Amino acid sequence: MSGSARVGVVMGSRSDFETMTHALEVLRDLEVPYEARVLSAHRTPRLLERYAGSARERGLRAIIAGAGGAAHLPGMLAAFTTVPVLGVPVQSRALSGLDSLYSIVQMPGGVPVATFAIGQAGARNAALFAAALLAAEDGALLARLEAFRRAQTEAVLEDPFFEGH
Ligand code: RP5
């Protein structure tokens, strides 16, 4: 799903894939063209600069960045581009993702990163948020997003668990 990708999904390590695959699944379901790759603030800093620096001209309108531990990836991407960066704190082994969350959320004023929940929920919501951004100028995507929300509501209302409660 690259070529005319509108959303970039990047992660600091292959070990983040288990979390970030939930973002990819949402983008696929909503038919949002995306590209996905591993990019590290620490291990591939020059590649990160090139990626972020060329993001807008390559057509990206949002970058979802997942990282764990000393999670500099979203902030460093945001330093090199004005394309909105959506940060996903990956649940780390040592500190359960609190380190990731604090690393991503506490950006100094002037270089924003929109920060989502730790782990799977954050990855899903970052993708839904990116879709909402793009839907502002894409009526068909807006319709798919609204259909997703309706289906989610109906799934709760029709859950037989609640019969007789
Ligand atoms: C971060 O370090 C990555 O985002 C990952 O969450 C964490 C651990 O990476 P690995 O040592 O598993 O490659 O940069």
Backbone and ligand atoms as CSV (ligand in chain L), in Angstrom:
chain,resi,resn,atom,element,x,y,z
A,1,MET,N,N,0.834,-1.212,0.000
A,1,MET,CA,C,0.000,0.000,0.000
A,1,MET,C,C,0.861,1.251,0.000
A,2,SER,N,N,1.918,1.306,-0.813
A,2,SER,CA,C,2.700,2.537,-0.864
A,2,SER,C,C,2.451,3.224,-2.207
A,3,GLY,N,N,3.453,3.748,-2.874
A,3,GLY,CA,C,3.235,4.451,-4.128
A,3,GLY,C,C,2.743,5.841,-3.816
A,4,SER,N,N,1.419,6.003,-3.755
A,4,SER,CA,C,0.856,7.309,-3.425
A,4,SER,C,C,0.494,7.364,-1.942
A,5,ALA,N,N,1.399,6.915,-1.102
A,5,ALA,CA,C,1.116,6.857,0.336
A,5,ALA,C,C,0.780,8.242,0.884
A,6,ARG,N,N,-0.258,8.294,1.717
A,6,ARG,CA,C,-0.657,9.544,2.368
A,6,ARG,C,C,-0.266,9.559,3.845
A,7,VAL,N,N,-0.081,8.363,4.391
A,7,VAL,CA,C,0.315,8.232,5.800
A,7,VAL,C,C,1.591,7.392,5.874
A,8,GLY,N,N,2.561,7.886,6.608
A,8,GLY,CA,C,3.765,7.101,6.870
A,8,GLY,C,C,3.650,6.481,8.253
A,9,VAL,N,N,3.901,5.193,8.330
A,9,VAL,CA,C,3.924,4.515,9.632
A,9,VAL,C,C,5.349,4.062,9.870
A,10,VAL,N,N,5.979,4.620,10.879
A,10,VAL,CA,C,7.367,4.256,11.156
A,10,VAL,C,C,7.480,3.753,12.589
A,11,MET,N,N,8.443,2.888,12.785
A,11,MET,CA,C,8.655,2.333,14.137
A,11,MET,C,C,10.149,2.219,14.383
A,12,GLY,N,N,10.524,2.356,15.655
A,12,GLY,CA,C,11.930,2.416,15.996
A,12,GLY,C,C,12.669,1.105,15.848
A,13,SER,N,N,11.930,0.000,15.818
A,13,SER,CA,C,12.552,-1.321,15.754
A,13,SER,C,C,11.527,-2.325,15.232
A,14,ARG,N,N,12.039,-3.408,14.694
A,14,ARG,CA,C,11.119,-4.498,14.300
A,14,ARG,C,C,10.338,-4.993,15.495
A,15,SER,N,N,10.921,-4.843,16.686
A,15,SER,CA,C,10.229,-5.324,17.885
A,15,SER,C,C,8.973,-4.513,18.186
A,16,ASP,N,N,8.803,-3.370,17.529
A,16,ASP,CA,C,7.598,-2.556,17.711
A,16,ASP,C,C,6.454,-3.007,16.807
A,17,PHE,N,N,6.742,-3.934,15.891
A,17,PHE,CA,C,5.743,-4.277,14.881
A,17,PHE,C,C,4.460,-4.853,15.482
A,18,GLU,N,N,4.623,-5.648,16.527
A,18,GLU,CA,C,3.448,-6.279,17.149
A,18,GLU,C,C,2.432,-5.214,17.608
A,19,THR,N,N,2.933,-4.077,18.028
A,19,THR,CA,C,2.054,-2.950,18.400
A,19,THR,C,C,1.582,-2.198,17.167
A,20,MET,N,N,2.512,-1.859,16.297
A,20,MET,CA,C,2.182,-0.964,15.191
A,20,MET,C,C,1.352,-1.632,14.102
A,21,THR,N,N,1.329,-2.963,14.096
A,21,THR,CA,C,0.488,-3.654,13.111
A,21,THR,C,C,-0.988,-3.303,13.298
A,22,HIS,N,N,-1.359,-2.878,14.492
A,22,HIS,CA,C,-2.752,-2.483,14.725
A,22,HIS,C,C,-3.081,-1.169,14.014
A,23,ALA,N,N,-2.096,-0.306,13.864
A,23,ALA,CA,C,-2.302,0.910,13.071
A,23,ALA,C,C,-2.444,0.549,11.590
A,24,LEU,N,N,-1.602,-0.365,11.138
A,24,LEU,CA,C,-1.652,-0.764,9.726
A,24,LEU,C,C,-3.000,-1.398,9.391
A,25,GLU,N,N,-3.506,-2.196,10.315
A,25,GLU,CA,C,-4.793,-2.875,10.089
A,25,GLU,C,C,-5.921,-1.845,9.911
A,26,VAL,N,N,-5.926,-0.813,10.750
A,26,VAL,CA,C,-6.961,0.226,10.648
A,26,VAL,C,C,-6.847,0.955,9.309
A,27,LEU,N,N,-5.615,1.302,8.923
A,27,LEU,CA,C,-5.428,2.028,7.657
A,27,LEU,C,C,-5.876,1.180,6.472
A,28,ARG,N,N,-5.566,-0.126,6.541
A,28,ARG,CA,C,-6.019,-1.026,5.464
A,28,ARG,C,C,-7.544,-1.076,5.415
A,29,ASP,N,N,-8.169,-1.243,6.581
A,29,ASP,CA,C,-9.632,-1.340,6.641
A,29,ASP,C,C,-10.301,-0.083,6.079
A,30,LEU,N,N,-9.690,1.077,6.322
A,30,LEU,CA,C,-10.274,2.341,5.862
A,30,LEU,C,C,-9.773,2.740,4.473
A,31,GLU,N,N,-8.963,1.864,3.883
A,31,GLU,CA,C,-8.434,2.087,2.526
A,31,GLU,C,C,-7.625,3.388,2.429
A,32,VAL,N,N,-6.836,3.640,3.455
A,32,VAL,CA,C,-5.931,4.795,3.442
A,32,VAL,C,C,-4.574,4.322,2.912
A,33,PRO,N,N,-4.077,4.905,1.825
A,33,PRO,CA,C,-2.760,4.491,1.310
A,33,PRO,C,C,-1.648,4.849,2.304
A,34,TYR,N,N,-0.832,3.859,2.638
A,34,TYR,CA,C,0.218,4.102,3.627
A,34,TYR,C,C,1.519,3.431,3.192
A,35,GLU,N,N,2.584,3.839,3.853
A,35,GLU,CA,C,3.860,3.136,3.735
A,35,GLU,C,C,4.333,2.838,5.150
A,36,ALA,N,N,5.050,1.751,5.322
A,36,ALA,CA,C,5.512,1.375,6.670
A,36,ALA,C,C,6.972,0.985,6.606
A,37,ARG,N,N,7.728,1.407,7.649
A,37,ARG,CA,C,9.141,1.035,7.690
A,37,ARG,C,C,9.723,1.225,9.092
A,38,VAL,N,N,10.844,0.575,9.308
A,38,VAL,CA,C,11.607,0.772,10.543
A,38,VAL,C,C,12.563,1.940,10.330
A,39,LEU,N,N,12.584,2.822,11.324
A,39,LEU,CA,C,13.405,4.028,11.251
A,39,LEU,C,C,13.766,4.359,12.689
A,40,SER,N,N,15.023,4.542,12.975
A,40,SER,CA,C,15.407,4.721,14.376
A,40,SER,C,C,16.119,6.050,14.595
A,41,ALA,N,N,15.693,6.750,15.656
A,41,ALA,CA,C,16.361,8.005,16.013
A,41,ALA,C,C,17.802,7.751,16.413
A,42,HIS,N,N,18.058,6.570,16.956
A,42,HIS,CA,C,19.383,6.269,17.511
A,42,HIS,C,C,20.268,5.487,16.543
A,43,ARG,N,N,19.625,4.559,15.793
A,43,ARG,CA,C,20.418,3.660,14.950
A,43,ARG,C,C,20.530,4.144,13.509
A,44,THR,N,N,19.533,4.910,13.052
A,44,THR,CA,C,19.584,5.420,11.667
A,44,THR,C,C,19.217,6.909,11.641
A,45,PRO,N,N,19.941,7.744,12.375
A,45,PRO,CA,C,19.535,9.157,12.483
A,45,PRO,C,C,19.549,9.904,11.154
A,46,ARG,N,N,20.506,9.589,10.277
A,46,ARG,CA,C,20.572,10.326,9.002
A,46,ARG,C,C,19.431,9.923,8.071
A,47,LEU,N,N,19.073,8.638,8.120
A,47,LEU,CA,C,17.933,8.175,7.329
A,47,LEU,C,C,16.643,8.832,7.831
A,48,LEU,N,N,16.540,8.959,9.146
A,48,LEU,CA,C,15.370,9.627,9.740
A,48,LEU,C,C,15.247,11.056,9.200
A,49,GLU,N,N,16.353,11.769,9.151
A,49,GLU,CA,C,16.326,13.156,8.664
A,49,GLU,C,C,15.862,13.210,7.201
A,50,ARG,N,N,16.392,12.294,6.395
A,50,ARG,CA,C,15.983,12.281,4.976
A,50,ARG,C,C,14.512,11.939,4.841
A,51,TYR,N,N,14.058,10.966,5.630
A,51,TYR,CA,C,12.656,10.531,5.549
A,51,TYR,C,C,11.724,11.692,5.901
A,52,ALA,N,N,11.990,12.321,7.050
A,52,ALA,CA,C,11.105,13.396,7.502
A,52,ALA,C,C,11.228,14.609,6.587
A,53,GLY,N,N,12.435,14.910,6.152
A,53,GLY,CA,C,12.665,16.088,5.320
A,53,GLY,C,C,11.979,16.013,3.970
A,54,SER,N,N,11.745,14.798,3.486
A,54,SER,CA,C,11.112,14.638,2.166
A,54,SER,C,C,9.640,14.237,2.283
A,55,ALA,N,N,9.121,14.133,3.509
A,55,ALA,CA,C,7.781,13.569,3.721
A,55,ALA,C,C,6.696,14.359,2.990
A,56,ARG,N,N,6.698,15.670,3.159
A,56,ARG,CA,C,5.621,16.466,2.565
A,56,ARG,C,C,5.661,16.397,1.045
A,57,GLU,N,N,6.842,16.564,0.472
A,57,GLU,CA,C,6.917,16.564,-1.003
A,57,GLU,C,C,6.604,15.180,-1.575
A,58,ARG,N,N,6.770,14.142,-0.770
A,58,ARG,CA,C,6.400,12.796,-1.240
A,58,ARG,C,C,4.918,12.512,-1.069
A,59,GLY,N,N,4.174,13.447,-0.477
A,59,GLY,CA,C,2.721,13.300,-0.404
A,59,GLY,C,C,2.185,12.871,0.942
A,60,LEU,N,N,3.078,12.656,1.910
A,60,LEU,CA,C,2.578,12.241,3.226
A,60,LEU,C,C,1.864,13.411,3.905
A,61,ARG,N,N,0.740,13.115,4.527
A,61,ARG,CA,C,-0.021,14.144,5.233
A,61,ARG,C,C,-0.105,13.871,6.729
A,62,ALA,N,N,0.416,12.734,7.149
A,62,ALA,CA,C,0.549,12.409,8.573
A,62,ALA,C,C,1.614,11.328,8.694
A,63,ILE,N,N,2.332,11.384,9.808
A,63,ILE,CA,C,3.313,10.334,10.106
A,63,ILE,C,C,2.977,9.760,11.475
A,64,ILE,N,N,2.716,8.461,11.514
A,64,ILE,CA,C,2.484,7.766,12.775
A,64,ILE,C,C,3.815,7.139,13.175
A,65,ALA,N,N,4.290,7.492,14.364
A,65,ALA,CA,C,5.608,7.006,14.780
A,65,ALA,C,C,5.495,6.287,16.118
A,66,GLY,N,N,5.832,5.011,16.122
A,66,GLY,CA,C,5.794,4.220,17.348
A,66,GLY,C,C,7.197,3.911,17.818
A,67,ALA,N,N,7.438,4.117,19.114
A,67,ALA,CA,C,8.758,3.815,19.663
A,67,ALA,C,C,8.630,3.542,21.150
A,68,GLY,N,N,9.628,2.816,21.662
A,68,GLY,CA,C,9.590,2.464,23.076
A,68,GLY,C,C,10.867,2.847,23.788
A,69,GLY,N,N,10.801,2.901,25.096
A,69,GLY,CA,C,11.969,3.244,25.906
A,69,GLY,C,C,12.304,4.720,25.768
A,70,ALA,N,N,13.569,5.024,25.473
A,70,ALA,CA,C,13.979,6.411,25.201
A,70,ALA,C,C,13.482,6.752,23.805
A,71,ALA,N,N,12.209,7.104,23.728
A,71,ALA,CA,C,11.482,7.104,22.445
A,71,ALA,C,C,11.585,8.456,21.746
A,72,HIS,N,N,12.729,8.728,21.160
A,72,HIS,CA,C,12.967,10.021,20.518
A,72,HIS,C,C,12.425,10.112,19.105
A,73,LEU,N,N,12.013,8.983,18.548
A,73,LEU,CA,C,11.650,8.954,17.124
A,73,LEU,C,C,10.582,9.990,16.750
A,74,PRO,N,N,9.416,10.031,17.435
A,74,PRO,CA,C,8.396,11.000,17.004
A,74,PRO,C,C,8.888,12.446,17.099
A,75,GLY,N,N,9.566,12.783,18.169
A,75,GLY,CA,C,10.039,14.153,18.335
A,75,GLY,C,C,11.085,14.541,17.311
A,76,MET,N,N,11.970,13.620,16.975
A,76,MET,CA,C,12.993,13.920,15.974
A,76,MET,C,C,12.375,14.055,14.586
A,77,LEU,N,N,11.372,13.214,14.285
A,77,LEU,CA,C,10.665,13.378,13.010
A,77,LEU,C,C,10.040,14.771,12.940
A,78,ALA,N,N,9.369,15.156,14.039
A,78,ALA,CA,C,8.690,16.455,14.071
A,78,ALA,C,C,9.682,17.606,13.929
A,79,ALA,N,N,10.915,17.377,14.355
A,79,ALA,CA,C,11.931,18.421,14.227
A,79,ALA,C,C,12.278,18.698,12.769
A,80,PHE,N,N,12.072,17.692,11.903
A,80,PHE,CA,C,12.491,17.818,10.506
A,80,PHE,C,C,11.341,18.029,9.531
A,81,THR,N,N,10.091,18.104,10.041
A,81,THR,CA,C,8.961,18.269,9.118
A,81,THR,C,C,7.817,18.982,9.815
A,82,THR,N,N,6.960,19.619,9.007
A,82,THR,CA,C,5.727,20.201,9.546
A,82,THR,C,C,4.537,19.283,9.266
A,83,VAL,N,N,4.771,18.138,8.648
A,83,VAL,CA,C,3.702,17.127,8.527
A,83,VAL,C,C,3.349,16.676,9.946
A,84,PRO,N,N,2.043,16.610,10.286
A,84,PRO,CA,C,1.666,16.213,11.646
A,84,PRO,C,C,2.244,14.842,12.028
A,85,VAL,N,N,2.862,14.791,13.201
A,85,VAL,CA,C,3.444,13.547,13.710
A,85,VAL,C,C,2.582,13.039,14.872
A,86,LEU,N,N,2.158,11.798,14.768
A,86,LEU,CA,C,1.306,11.172,15.777
A,86,LEU,C,C,2.140,10.108,16.479
A,87,GLY,N,N,2.411,10.311,17.757
A,87,GLY,CA,C,3.324,9.434,18.478
A,87,GLY,C,C,2.606,8.325,19.227
A,88,VAL,N,N,3.110,7.125,19.090
A,88,VAL,CA,C,2.551,5.964,19.796
A,88,VAL,C,C,3.624,5.411,20.749
A,89,PRO,N,N,3.402,5.527,22.052
A,89,PRO,CA,C,4.355,4.945,23.003
A,89,PRO,C,C,4.213,3.416,23.031
A,90,VAL,N,N,5.275,2.744,22.684
A,90,VAL,CA,C,5.243,1.272,22.698
A,90,VAL,C,C,5.525,0.797,24.127
A,91,GLN,N,N,4.802,-0.242,24.532
A,91,GLN,CA,C,4.961,-0.764,25.903
A,91,GLN,C,C,6.330,-1.419,26.052
A,92,SER,N,N,7.171,-0.799,26.831
A,92,SER,CA,C,8.526,-1.326,27.025
A,92,SER,C,C,8.514,-2.438,28.066
A,93,ARG,N,N,9.556,-3.265,28.014
A,93,ARG,CA,C,9.638,-4.368,28.979
A,93,ARG,C,C,9.963,-3.841,30.379
A,94,ALA,N,N,10.932,-2.931,30.451
A,94,ALA,CA,C,11.429,-2.516,31.768
A,94,ALA,C,C,10.426,-1.658,32.533
A,95,LEU,N,N,9.779,-0.713,31.864
A,95,LEU,CA,C,8.955,0.277,32.576
A,95,LEU,C,C,7.518,0.329,32.043
A,96,SER,N,N,7.112,-0.734,31.334
A,96,SER,CA,C,5.721,-0.881,30.863
A,96,SER,C,C,5.223,0.265,29.980
A,97,GLY,N,N,6.126,1.016,29.397
A,97,GLY,CA,C,5.703,2.044,28.440
A,97,GLY,C,C,5.584,3.439,29.039
A,98,LEU,N,N,5.704,3.554,30.361
A,98,LEU,CA,C,5.660,4.900,30.956
A,98,LEU,C,C,6.839,5.736,30.472
A,99,ASP,N,N,7.991,5.067,30.317
A,99,ASP,CA,C,9.172,5.761,29.783
A,99,ASP,C,C,8.901,6.257,28.360
A,100,SER,N,N,8.281,5.384,27.560
A,100,SER,CA,C,7.960,5.747,26.171
A,100,SER,C,C,6.993,6.928,26.152
A,101,LEU,N,N,5.957,6.833,26.985
A,101,LEU,CA,C,4.945,7.899,27.038
A,101,LEU,C,C,5.581,9.236,27.415
A,102,TYR,N,N,6.352,9.247,28.478
A,102,TYR,CA,C,6.953,10.504,28.919
A,102,TYR,C,C,7.931,11.047,27.875
A,103,SER,N,N,8.662,10.140,27.215
A,103,SER,CA,C,9.614,10.589,26.188
A,103,SER,C,C,8.905,11.286,25.038
A,104,ILE,N,N,7.704,10.779,24.713
A,104,ILE,CA,C,7.013,11.303,23.525
A,104,ILE,C,C,6.149,12.514,23.861
A,105,VAL,N,N,5.505,12.465,25.021
A,105,VAL,CA,C,4.482,13.486,25.297
A,105,VAL,C,C,5.078,14.822,25.729
A,106,GLN,N,N,6.250,14.814,26.338
A,106,GLN,CA,C,6.774,16.056,26.924
A,106,GLN,C,C,7.642,16.830,25.937
A,107,MET,N,N,7.063,17.150,24.780
A,107,MET,CA,C,7.807,17.962,23.811
A,107,MET,C,C,7.855,19.414,24.274
A,108,PRO,N,N,8.982,20.074,24.083
A,108,PRO,CA,C,9.030,21.505,24.402
A,108,PRO,C,C,8.124,22.283,23.447
A,109,GLY,N,N,7.594,23.399,23.897
A,109,GLY,CA,C,6.715,24.206,23.061
A,109,GLY,C,C,7.387,24.597,21.758
A,110,GLY,N,N,6.659,24.420,20.646
A,110,GLY,CA,C,7.188,24.826,19.345
A,110,GLY,C,C,7.356,23.688,18.368
A,111,VAL,N,N,7.489,22.474,18.860
A,111,VAL,CA,C,7.633,21.290,17.983
A,111,VAL,C,C,6.641,20.227,18.467
A,112,PRO,N,N,5.404,20.263,17.952
A,112,PRO,CA,C,4.366,19.392,18.510
A,112,PRO,C,C,4.427,17.942,18.020
A,113,VAL,N,N,4.102,17.042,18.939
A,113,VAL,CA,C,3.831,15.645,18.603
A,113,VAL,C,C,2.506,15.293,19.285
A,114,ALA,N,N,1.519,14.879,18.525
A,114,ALA,CA,C,0.250,14.429,19.106
A,114,ALA,C,C,0.485,13.043,19.689
A,115,THR,N,N,0.249,12.887,20.973
A,115,THR,CA,C,0.640,11.651,21.650
A,115,THR,C,C,-0.576,10.808,22.019
A,116,PHE,N,N,-0.497,9.525,21.741
A,116,PHE,CA,C,-1.625,8.623,21.944
A,116,PHE,C,C,-1.343,7.672,23.107
A,117,ALA,N,N,-2.293,6.789,23.368
A,117,ALA,CA,C,-2.180,5.882,24.505
A,117,ALA,C,C,-1.036,4.881,24.299
A,118,ILE,N,N,-0.567,4.312,25.378
A,118,ILE,CA,C,0.476,3.294,25.310
A,118,ILE,C,C,-0.073,2.031,24.643
A,119,GLY,N,N,0.661,1.519,23.659
A,119,GLY,CA,C,0.372,0.193,23.113
A,119,GLY,C,C,-0.699,0.160,22.030
A,120,GLN,N,N,-1.379,-0.976,21.980
A,120,GLN,CA,C,-2.315,-1.288,20.890
A,120,GLN,C,C,-3.397,-0.223,20.692
A,121,ALA,N,N,-3.998,0.242,21.788
A,121,ALA,CA,C,-5.058,1.258,21.671
A,121,ALA,C,C,-4.502,2.526,21.038
A,122,GLY,N,N,-3.290,2.903,21.425
A,122,GLY,CA,C,-2.673,4.096,20.861
A,122,GLY,C,C,-2.407,3.932,19.374
A,123,ALA,N,N,-1.954,2.755,18.975
A,123,ALA,CA,C,-1.679,2.504,17.553
A,123,ALA,C,C,-2.972,2.589,16.740
A,124,ARG,N,N,-4.034,1.981,17.242
A,124,ARG,CA,C,-5.327,2.029,16.530
A,124,ARG,C,C,-5.822,3.464,16.442
A,125,ASN,N,N,-5.773,4.171,17.560
A,125,ASN,CA,C,-6.314,5.533,17.572
A,125,ASN,C,C,-5.476,6.494,16.737
A,126,ALA,N,N,-4.183,6.292,16.692
A,126,ALA,CA,C,-3.355,7.152,15.841
A,126,ALA,C,C,-3.767,6.984,14.378
A,127,ALA,N,N,-4.038,5.749,13.971
A,127,ALA,CA,C,-4.471,5.505,12.589
A,127,ALA,C,C,-5.847,6.120,12.336
A,128,LEU,N,N,-6.751,5.995,13.310
A,128,LEU,CA,C,-8.077,6.606,13.152
A,128,LEU,C,C,-7.962,8.126,13.093
A,129,PHE,N,N,-7.048,8.670,13.867
A,129,PHE,CA,C,-6.847,10.126,13.878
A,129,PHE,C,C,-6.269,10.591,12.541
A,130,ALA,N,N,-5.313,9.844,12.023
A,130,ALA,CA,C,-4.744,10.188,10.712
A,130,ALA,C,C,-5.834,10.139,9.642
A,131,ALA,N,N,-6.693,9.139,9.730
A,131,ALA,CA,C,-7.798,9.038,8.769
A,131,ALA,C,C,-8.723,10.240,8.897
A,132,ALA,N,N,-8.988,10.668,10.124
A,132,ALA,CA,C,-9.851,11.833,10.338
A,132,ALA,C,C,-9.222,13.092,9.742
A,133,LEU,N,N,-7.908,13.227,9.871
A,133,LEU,CA,C,-7.225,14.374,9.264
A,133,LEU,C,C,-7.419,14.373,7.750
A,134,LEU,N,N,-7.198,13.218,7.144
A,134,LEU,CA,C,-7.308,13.115,5.687
A,134,LEU,C,C,-8.762,13.255,5.226
A,135,ALA,N,N,-9.690,12.831,6.077
A,135,ALA,CA,C,-11.113,12.860,5.707
A,135,ALA,C,C,-11.630,14.287,5.537
A,136,ALA,N,N,-10.908,15.253,6.088
A,136,ALA,CA,C,-11.321,16.651,5.928
A,136,ALA,C,C,-11.364,17.045,4.447
A,137,GLU,N,N,-10.554,16.347,3.628
A,137,GLU,CA,C,-10.523,16.684,2.195
A,137,GLU,C,C,-10.824,15.470,1.324
A,138,ASP,N,N,-11.494,14.478,1.896
A,138,ASP,CA,C,-11.762,13.237,1.158
A,138,ASP,C,C,-13.108,12.677,1.628
A,139,GLY,N,N,-14.149,13.018,0.866
A,139,GLY,CA,C,-15.509,12.647,1.261
A,139,GLY,C,C,-15.711,11.138,1.358
A,140,ALA,N,N,-15.097,10.395,0.459
A,140,ALA,CA,C,-15.271,8.936,0.477
A,140,ALA,C,C,-14.642,8.343,1.742
A,141,LEU,N,N,-13.499,8.867,2.124
A,141,LEU,CA,C,-12.856,8.393,3.359
A,141,LEU,C,C,-13.697,8.778,4.572
A,142,LEU,N,N,-14.265,9.976,4.549
A,142,LEU,CA,C,-15.137,10.402,5.650
A,142,LEU,C,C,-16.304,9.436,5.797
A,143,ALA,N,N,-16.875,9.024,4.681
A,143,ALA,CA,C,-18.001,8.077,4.723
A,143,ALA,C,C,-17.554,6.746,5.329
A,144,ARG,N,N,-16.360,6.274,4.977
A,144,ARG,CA,C,-15.865,5.007,5.541
A,144,ARG,C,C,-15.603,5.143,7.044
A,145,LEU,N,N,-15.083,6.300,7.438
A,145,LEU,CA,C,-14.805,6.529,8.860
A,145,LEU,C,C,-16.113,6.567,9.650
A,146,GLU,N,N,-17.108,7.232,9.100
A,146,GLU,CA,C,-18.399,7.303,9.797
A,146,GLU,C,C,-19.065,5.931,9.857
A,147,ALA,N,N,-18.898,5.146,8.809
A,147,ALA,CA,C,-19.466,3.785,8.807
A,147,ALA,C,C,-18.786,2.928,9.877
A,148,PHE,N,N,-17.481,3.095,10.007
A,148,PHE,CA,C,-16.742,2.374,11.056
A,148,PHE,C,C,-17.288,2.727,12.433
A,149,ARG,N,N,-17.511,4.014,12.675
A,149,ARG,CA,C,-18.014,4.446,13.991
A,149,ARG,C,C,-19.421,3.913,14.232
A,150,ARG,N,N,-20.257,3.910,13.194
A,150,ARG,CA,C,-21.625,3.384,13.350
A,150,ARG,C,C,-21.573,1.900,13.693
A,151,ALA,N,N,-20.730,1.171,12.971
A,151,ALA,CA,C,-20.625,-0.277,13.203
A,151,ALA,C,C,-20.153,-0.567,14.624
A,152,GLN,N,N,-19.250,0.257,15.113
A,152,GLN,CA,C,-18.731,0.093,16.473
A,152,GLN,C,C,-19.846,0.305,17.497
A,153,THR,N,N,-20.646,1.336,17.257
A,153,THR,CA,C,-21.773,1.619,18.159
A,153,THR,C,C,-22.769,0.461,18.136
A,154,GLU,N,N,-23.112,0.004,16.920
A,154,GLU,CA,C,-24.090,-1.084,16.801
A,154,GLU,C,C,-23.593,-2.361,17.458
A,155,ALA,N,N,-22.299,-2.608,17.357
A,155,ALA,CA,C,-21.747,-3.828,17.969
A,155,ALA,C,C,-21.963,-3.825,19.480
A,156,VAL,N,N,-21.887,-2.657,20.087
A,156,VAL,CA,C,-22.135,-2.560,21.533
A,156,VAL,C,C,-23.618,-2.737,21.825
A,157,LEU,N,N,-24.450,-2.040,21.050
A,157,LEU,CA,C,-25.897,-2.074,21.320
A,157,LEU,C,C,-26.493,-3.453,21.078
A,158,GLU,N,N,-25.910,-4.207,20.142
A,158,GLU,CA,C,-26.469,-5.514,19.793
A,158,GLU,C,C,-25.803,-6.660,20.541
A,159,ASP,N,N,-24.906,-6.335,21.445
A,159,ASP,CA,C,-24.217,-7.394,22.195
A,159,ASP,C,C,-25.197,-8.134,23.086
A,160,PRO,N,N,-25.431,-9.427,22.845
A,160,PRO,CA,C,-26.419,-10.173,23.620
A,160,PRO,C,C,-26.095,-10.258,25.104
A,161,PHE,N,N,-24.853,-9.963,25.470
A,161,PHE,CA,C,-24.448,-9.978,26.882
A,161,PHE,C,C,-25.372,-9.129,27.738
A,162,PHE,N,N,-25.893,-8.066,27.145
A,162,PHE,CA,C,-26.666,-7.116,27.933
A,162,PHE,C,C,-28.145,-7.497,28.047
A,163,GLU,N,N,-28.602,-8.551,27.330
A,163,GLU,CA,C,-30.013,-8.939,27.424
A,163,GLU,C,C,-30.345,-9.344,28.850
A,164,GLY,N,N,-31.370,-8.736,29.377
A,164,GLY,CA,C,-31.844,-9.112,30.706
A,164,GLY,C,C,-31.062,-8.499,31.845
A,165,HIS,N,N,-30.014,-7.725,31.535
A,165,HIS,CA,C,-29.257,-7.106,32.632
A,165,HIS,C,C,-29.897,-5.798,33.059
L,1,RP5,C1,C,13.330,1.729,20.578
L,1,RP5,O1,O,13.941,0.819,21.410
L,1,RP5,C2,C,12.392,0.953,19.739
L,1,RP5,O2,O,11.315,1.744,19.373
L,1,RP5,C3,C,11.978,-0.203,20.603
L,1,RP5,O3,O,10.709,-0.008,21.197
L,1,RP5,C4,C,13.040,-0.225,21.685
L,1,RP5,C5,C,13.776,-1.543,21.767
L,1,RP5,O4,O,14.314,-1.845,20.497
L,1,RP5,P1,P,15.012,-3.255,20.226
L,1,RP5,O5,O,16.178,-3.326,21.157
L,1,RP5,O6,O,13.955,-4.313,20.517
L,1,RP5,O7,O,15.404,-3.239,18.784
L,1,RP5,O8,O,14.253,2.434,19.798
